[in-house]
Amino acid sequence: MESNNGHCQVDLIFSSDSPPSDPKIQPVLIVGQTVNLNKIEYNKVQHKLEPRVSEEVFMRGLRGLHSRTGDSVISLYLNSVTIASLPARCSRHNAPARPHSLASLVKNVSSGKSETIIIVCPYADALASASAVARSYPLFSMKSPKSQKKVEVRVEFIIVDLDGKQCDYDLLQSVANGVRMTACIVDKPCNMMGVSHFLQEIEAVSKEYNLEMSVFRGEQLKEMGLGGIYGVGKASTDQPALAILTYKPSYFFPETTVAWVGKGIVYDTGGLSLKTKTMMPGMKRDCGGAAAILGAICVAAKLGSSACIHAVFCLAENSVGSNATRPDDIHVLYSGRTVEINNTDAEGRLVLADGVVYAARNLNADVIIDMATLTGAQGIATGKYHGALLTNSATWEKDAVSMSLISGDLLFPLVYSPELHFSEFNSLVADMKNSVADRGNAQPSCAGLFVLSHLGFDTSCDWLHIDMASPVHLGERATGYGVALLTLLVAKYSNNMMLRNLVETLE
């Protein structure tokens, strides 16, 4: 993680109870909801605080926290020992761990030096809290290095309701690593994270975890009938690709087959339907869905699963050139259905349609989850923090929303009503258009239905579509959204006991 190759020098280490390297100087942050902080016994943190902070000072600090509102930050010793409380109130559509508040607090209070963060929380909040801390320390930076000294941030948990359960630091470390890697990919500009670069990242994961990898690229996509991916990316000198990573259980026949399909538009100019100069900056983040499934399959491979998991990456640069797709062109997608292009800036659904059909037809997936920064309207429909969920399964809708509250990657369901919305894609010369006639009619739902229509509305697959155009970033930085969520969505197949326990809390 050296700064001279585009990474900052922060090692984020999750451990159960590590002694500070030098208790006299190493900063310590203790954070949690007030009700949980008041359950701490001083001897649990004594070795981290003394000789700077006595028991009397520590208890006085606890009494000074705002019990009703939370949001307190109290320095116990200069700026090197801090105790902070999270907001007391939490609505039913927010994660109980208050991950966004936690991430903001950690960013603001962090010393920028090697330090220890102690999170005090219930067992069910640990995963979301770990992800929140991870996104607070982004990997990517091209700032000129002022020092080559590495910073080591140790994250520990005091769980207030263990009840015989174990806090699994391997799980938390794996998810945190996945979140940071995902955010790093999304933060990188296209000249450093084009299609070829992304394929190198996939190959590196394949080698590290011994996963099967397949790649189809350029004219090969056209020959295979993958007209959506090919049509979107053919104008770029960095040719489009469909890549597949496969995790298979080692010792038994898979219980089920799950496919994660990620939109990987490494840069979106809008194509010939060109974005404006104010709308185009930030479009390096249009690969957020593909980045999330790469981070998540690292976690799955590390922890083990009884399911076969395929990560399907639909990679392209939506560029402008003499070979670019034109409005009015008609493409034949992998489903065999024809699409009249009336907006080249509605490209994500084209690559996803090819990806989900490949997952169903070639990989025999029982469950297909596609993840994409698909529509700007998602942010209007469900806001900056909640991804939008569309699914053909009422059971999955309920379960996914519940799991999102535990993962911290929030979801809220969209209207699912193909008979009312799919007519927006009517075409007189093809099976459908790629963009809606009325942008005011449930646009995020319509975009998802376009993808499902290529599987077929009567498909036997359970299909979940997650539009995370807004939560993929917060301000100028990527969030690593999706890694913890995808990990929980397949938790019942995981070999990890903590994941299974977290899912059981929802049943």
Secondary structure, DSSP 8 states (H G I E B T S, - for coil): --GGGTB--EEEEE-SS---S-TTT--EEEEEEHHHHTT--HHHHHHHHTTTS-HHHHHHHHHTS-TTT---EEEEETTTEEEEEE-S---TTS-TT-HHHHHHHHHHH--SSSEEEEEEE-GGGHHHHHHHHHHTS--B--S--S----EEEEEEEEETT-TT----HHHHHHHHHHHHHHHHHHHS-TTTSSHHHHHHHHHHHHHHHT-EEEEEETHHHHHHT-HHHHHHHTTSSS--EEEEEEE--SSS--S-EEEEEEEEEEEE--TTS---TTTSTTGGGGGHHHHHHHHHHHHHHHH-BSSEEEEEEEEEEE--STT---TT-EEE-TTS-EEE-S-TT--HHHHHHHHHHHHHHTS--SEEEEEE---THHHHHHTTT-EEEEES-HHHHHHHHHHHHHHS--EEE----HHHHGGGG--SSSSEESS-S-TTS-HHHHHHHHHHHHH-TT-SSEEEEEE-TTTTEETTEE--TTHHHHHHHTGGGBS-HHHHHHHHTT-
